[in-house]
């Protein structure tokens, strides 16, 4: 099995920290340096719209500012790792309300 060299890791990490969006920077830090769930949640919150859905280019290939079921599913996928904390529970509930409304429930 091939492994990433220490130099390759350092360059990759630095590239994400220098050029990535706040969310990617926080996720990288969380997984490879030190846990920082509050930083991830704060970054993720900036993608959640007033209607509870996610948009604002949460998925960088899907650049719509408005909420969409696709972007909301991505937000929920990220939130599932933090569902034991009070703040994400509110974000999750708002997302579910958005999805219920979007699908006509």
KOLMARVO-855271 format. One record per residue: residue number from 1; residue in three letters; chain; x, y, z of N, C-alpha, C in turn. Coordinates in steps of 0.02 Angstrom, whole numbers, plus 50000, padded with zeros to 5 digits. Example, Ala and Ser with C-alpha at 12.3 -4.5 7.8 and 13.67 -1.06 7.14 Angstrom:
2
- resi:resn:chain:nxx:nyy:nzz:caxx:cayy:cazz:cxx:cyy:czz
- 1:ALA:A:50660:49716:50390:50615:49775:50390:50660:49835:50390
- 2:SER:A:50642:49888:50354:50684:49947:50357:50645:50002:50394
//
This chain:
105
- resi:resn:chain:nxx:nyy:nzz:caxx:cayy:cazz:cxx:cyy:czz
- 1:UNK:A:50042:49941:50000:50000:50000:50000:50045:50062:50000
- 2:UNK:A:50028:50109:49956:50065:50172:49954:50040:50217:50009
- 3:UNK:A:50087:50255:50037:50070:50302:50090:50093:50372:50070
- 4:UNK:A:50058:50421:50095:50076:50490:50083:50138:50507:50125
- 5:UNK:A:50187:50537:50094:50248:50555:50131:50233:50612:50180
- 6:UNK:A:50276:50620:50228:50267:50674:50277:50267:50742:50241
- 7:UNK:A:50311:50750:50192:50313:50813:50154:50249:50822:50114
- 8:UNK:A:50224:50768:50084:50162:50772:50046:50103:50791:50091
- 9:UNK:A:50102:50760:50151:50050:50777:50199:50054:50851:50219
- 10:UNK:A:50114:50874:50235:50124:50943:50257:50103:50992:50202
- 11:UNK:A:50123:50978:50140:50104:51022:50085:50029:51021:50072
- 12:UNK:A:49998:50962:50077:49926:50957:50067:49888:50994:50121
- 13:UNK:A:49908:50984:50183:49875:51016:50240:49881:51093:50233
- 14:UNK:A:49941:51116:50217:49953:51188:50209:49911:51217:50152
- 15:UNK:A:49905:51180:50097:49866:51203:50040:49793:51212:50061
- 16:UNK:A:49765:51165:50096:49695:51171:50119:49688:51230:50166
- 17:UNK:A:49735:51239:50212:49731:51294:50259:49740:51362:50225
- 18:UNK:A:49778:51364:50171:49791:51427:50136:49736:51444:50085
- 19:UNK:A:49706:51394:50053:49662:51408:49997:49591:51382:50007
- 20:UNK:A:49580:51338:50054:49513:51309:50063:49465:51357:50095
- 21:UNK:A:49401:51341:50088:49349:51380:50122:49354:51364:50197
- 22:UNK:A:49322:51405:50237:49325:51395:50310:49301:51325:50329
- 23:UNK:A:49250:51300:50297:49225:51233:50313:49278:51180:50300
- 24:UNK:A:49310:51181:50242:49362:51132:50227:49422:51139:50274
- 25:UNK:A:49439:51201:50290:49494:51212:50338:49477:51181:50405
- 26:UNK:A:49416:51193:50429:49395:51166:50494:49392:51090:50493
- 27:UNK:A:49366:51061:50439:49363:50988:50435:49433:50957:50434
- 28:UNK:A:49478:50988:50397:49547:50964:50393:49580:50968:50462
- 29:UNK:A:49573:51024:50495:49601:51032:50562:49571:50981:50609
- 30:UNK:A:49506:50972:50607:49470:50926:50651:49495:50854:50643
- 31:UNK:A:49505:50833:50582:49523:50763:50569:49598:50750:50574
- 32:UNK:A:49640:50801:50564:49711:50788:50561:49753:50824:50614
- 33:UNK:A:49725:50872:50649:49765:50910:50698:49735:50903:50767
- 34:UNK:A:49677:50933:50777:49643:50929:50841:49568:50937:50831
- 35:UNK:A:49528:50902:50869:49455:50909:50862:49433:50981:50873
- 36:UNK:A:49390:51005:50829:49364:51073:50834:49292:51075:50808
- 37:UNK:A:49247:51038:50841:49178:51035:50817:49144:51103:50815
- 38:UNK:A:49157:51146:50862:49125:51212:50862:49144:51253:50801
- 39:UNK:A:49206:51246:50780:49229:51282:50720:49193:51255:50658
- 40:UNK:A:49185:51190:50654:49149:51160:50598:49077:51183:50597
- 41:UNK:A:49045:51181:50655:48974:51201:50659:48965:51274:50641
- 42:UNK:A:49010:51316:50662:49005:51388:50645:49012:51397:50570
- 43:UNK:A:49059:51361:50540:49068:51366:50467:49007:51339:50431
- 44:UNK:A:48981:51283:50454:48923:51253:50422:48861:51297:50429
- 45:UNK:A:48854:51331:50484:48797:51375:50495:48792:51429:50442
- 46:UNK:A:48849:51450:50416:48848:51503:50365:48818:51480:50299
- 47:UNK:A:48809:51415:50290:48778:51388:50230:48703:51375:50239
- 48:UNK:A:48679:51380:50300:48608:51367:50313:48568:51431:50304
- 49:UNK:A:48515:51426:50266:48472:51484:50252:48418:51490:50305
- 50:UNK:A:48383:51546:50304:48330:51561:50353:48274:51510:50350
- 51:UNK:A:48264:51478:50293:48211:51427:50288:48231:51360:50317
- 52:UNK:A:48292:51354:50341:48317:51293:50373:48356:51248:50326
- 53:UNK:A:48349:51259:50261:48386:51219:50213:48456:51247:50203
- 54:UNK:A:48496:51207:50170:48565:51228:50155:48570:51247:50082
- 55:UNK:A:48612:51295:50069:48627:51319:50002:48693:51356:50004
- 56:UNK:A:48698:51412:49971:48757:51455:49973:48821:51419:49954
- 57:UNK:A:48815:51374:49905:48872:51337:49879:48904:51292:49931
- 58:UNK:A:48864:51262:49974:48891:51213:50022:48930:51160:49985
- 59:UNK:A:48900:51133:49933:48936:51088:49888:48967:51132:49835
- 60:UNK:A:49032:51134:49831:49065:51183:49788:49050:51174:49714
- 61:UNK:A:49026:51116:49693:49006:51107:49623:48933:51125:49611
- 62:UNK:A:48898:51143:49664:48826:51159:49661:48818:51227:49694
- 63:UNK:A:48822:51280:49655:48834:51348:49680:48772:51389:49695
- 64:UNK:A:48713:51360:49697:48652:51399:49709:48651:51430:49779
- 65:UNK:A:48630:51493:49785:48624:51522:49852:48562:51498:49889
- 66:UNK:A:48509:51480:49852:48447:51458:49884:48455:51387:49912
- 67:UNK:A:48412:51372:49960:48412:51305:49988:48390:51254:49936
- 68:UNK:A:48416:51195:49941:48396:51140:49897:48399:51075:49937
- 69:UNK:A:48359:51026:49918:48364:50961:49952:48433:50930:49947
- 70:UNK:A:48466:50939:49890:48534:50911:49882:48583:50942:49931
- 71:UNK:A:48585:51009:49933:48631:51042:49979:48613:51027:50052
- 72:UNK:A:48548:51022:50066:48526:51007:50134:48547:50936:50154
- 73:UNK:A:48545:50889:50107:48567:50821:50124:48642:50820:50139
- 74:UNK:A:48680:50863:50106:48752:50867:50120:48763:50898:50189
- 75:UNK:A:48725:50951:50204:48730:50981:50271:48712:50931:50325
- 76:UNK:A:48659:50893:50315:48639:50843:50365:48691:50787:50372
- 77:UNK:A:48721:50769:50317:48774:50718:50320:48832:50742:50364
- 78:UNK:A:48850:50806:50359:48903:50833:50401:48880:50840:50474
- 79:UNK:A:48817:50860:50483:48790:50870:50550:48782:50805:50589
- 80:UNK:A:48775:50749:50555:48764:50686:50590:48821:50668:50638
- 81:UNK:A:48879:50695:50625:48937:50681:50668:48936:50721:50732
- 82:UNK:A:48892:50770:50737:48890:50815:50794:48822:50819:50826
- 83:UNK:A:48780:50769:50815:48710:50773:50837:48700:50768:50912
- 84:UNK:A:48751:50756:50950:48742:50752:51023:48748:50820:51057
- 85:UNK:A:48762:50871:51019:48769:50938:51047:48706:50978:51032
- 86:UNK:A:48687:51022:51076:48625:51059:51071:48621:51101:51007
- 87:UNK:A:48673:51138:50991:48671:51182:50933:48656:51144:50868
- 88:UNK:A:48689:51088:50854:48674:51053:50792:48603:51024:50791
- 89:UNK:A:48576:51008:50848:48508:50982:50850:48460:51033:50821
- 90:UNK:A:48469:51096:50838:48427:51149:50810:48437:51155:50735
- 91:UNK:A:48498:51148:50712:48512:51151:50641:48479:51091:50605
- 92:UNK:A:48482:51033:50636:48453:50973:50606:48377:50980:50604
- 93:UNK:A:48346:51003:50657:48273:51012:50658:48252:51061:50604
- 94:UNK:A:48288:51116:50596:48271:51165:50545:48277:51134:50475
- 95:UNK:A:48327:51093:50465:48337:51060:50401:48280:51012:50385
- 96:UNK:A:48258:50975:50436:48203:50928:50426:48139:50966:50409
- 97:UNK:A:48127:51022:50443:48068:51062:50427:48071:51087:50355
- 98:UNK:A:48130:51108:50333:48139:51130:50264:48121:51073:50217
- 99:UNK:A:48148:51013:50230:48136:50956:50185:48062:50937:50185
- 100:UNK:A:48030:50939:50242:47958:50924:50245:47920:50974:50201
- 101:UNK:A:47937:51037:50207:47904:51088:50166:47920:51078:50092
- 102:UNK:A:47982:51064:50076:48003:51056:50007:47969:50997:49973
- 103:UNK:A:47955:50946:50013:47923:50887:49984:47848:50884:49998
- 104:UNK:A:47820:50940:50022:47748:50947:50027:47715:50912:50085
- 105:UNK:A:47750:50900:50139:47718:50869:50197:47684:50919:50240
//
